[in-house]
Amino acid sequence: MEKRININQVEPQAYKAMYALEGYLANIDISKTLKELIKIRASQINNCAYCIDMHTKDALKYGETNQRIFLVSAWREATKFFTEEEQTVLAMTEEITLIHQNGLSKDTYQKAAGFFTETQIAQIIMAIVTINAWNRIAVSTHQEIE
């Protein structure tokens, strides 16, 4: 792949703002493993190898199993491996990541409202939005896996 700009070097204030979002996400009510499932699923959809590599490693570090990581892209067919709450968050992740299709559906939002508080729903949405921003930075700049 061709070498492209490093936004952190060229525009460090932009990264500072992104890191501020990460700081916020570090203190939300959603578990670390659920946050990593969000990051993995969005990164799969966005074909972000850099983020998939990073977040699968982080998920393992936080206690996630290999099997669930392997199955996250096929969670709809592997429902016995994911709780209803996790399935709802994965559906939210897909619908928000693919916002141009139909947006966050009424059905998915209502399911989320049955499991999570309004604050938690806002936190989940922010986690999804943030990883999508990171994916777009990594993919557009050809960020390399370390």
N, C-alpha and C positions, 0 to 999 in steps of 0.2 A: 504494500500500500504506500502511496505517496505521503511524504511528510507534510503535515499541515500545522497551522498555528497551535500554540499552547495558550489557551485563553487565560489560564491562571497567570502566565507570565506577561501576556499582552495587556490584559484587563483584570488585574488582581482584585479590584473592587467588585467585579461581577462574581468572582468566586467567593469573596467575603460575604456577599448577600446570600449565595447558595449555602454556604456553611452556616449562616444564621438560621436558615430553614432546617438544616440538619440538627442544629442545637435545639431548636424547638421540638423536632421529632424525637429527640433523645429522651424527652421528658413527658411524652404523652402516655395515655392509659393503655395503649395497645401493646401486646407482648412483643418482645424482640423477634421471636420466631414468626409471628404473624406479619410483622413489618418486613421481614426478609422474604416471606412468601409473596407479598405484594411486589417487592423489588424484583424478584426472580421472574414472576409472571409478566409484569410490564416489560422487562428487559427482553424476555423471549419474544413477545409480540413485536417489539421494536428492533429485533435482531441486533441487540447490543451485546456483543461477545464480551467486551470489557466488563460491563456491569453484571452479566450472568456469572462470569468467573468470580468476580468479587463477592457477590451476594450469595452464591452457593457455598463458598468458603465460610462466609460469616454465618450463614444458617447452620452449618455443621458445628461451628464454634459455639453457637448458642443452644445446641442440643437437638437440632433437627436431624431426621434420619435420611440416609441416602435414598431409601425407597420413596419417601414422600417427595424429596427433591426431584427424583427421576420422573415422578408421576404428575408433578404440578402442571405441566402443559396439557395433560389429559385428565384433569381433575374431574370433569363432568362424567367421565367413564370410570373413574376410580373413587367414587363417592365414599366407599367404606373406609378410605384412608384419611378423609378430611371431614371435620365436624360441619354441621349445618352453618355455624357462624363463619368458619373458614371458607366454605363454599360461597357464602354470600359475599364475603370480602373479595374472593377471587372473581366473582361475577362483576362486582363493582369495579375491580381493577381492569377487567377486560372492557367493560362498557365505557369507562372514563378514558382509558388509553385509546380506544377506538371511537372517540367522542363524535366523529364525523358520521358515524353510521346511524345511531339512534339516541345517543346520549345515555345518561343514567336512567334506565327504565323505571317506570312507576312500580312495577312488580319487585324489582331488585331493591329499590329504595324502601319500599314497605317492609320487605324481609329484613333489611338492615335495621329499620326502626323497631322491629320486634326483638332484636338481639342487643342493640347498642343504644346508648343515650345520644341525644343530639350532639353533645360535645364529642363523643367518640366517633360519630359519623363524620363530623367536621374534621377530626384528626385523621381518620382513614382517607378522606378525600385529599387532605393536604399531603399525606404520605404518597398517594398515587400521583398527584400532580408533581411532586418533587422528584420522584424517580423518573417520571417522563421527561422532565427538564434535563436531568443528568444524562438520560439516554440520548437525548437530542444533541447535547454537547459532545458526548463521547463518539457518537456515530458520525456527526458532521465534521469532527476534527480528526477522525481515524485514530482515536486513542488506542494505544497498544496494550495488550495484556502483559502484565509484569510477571 
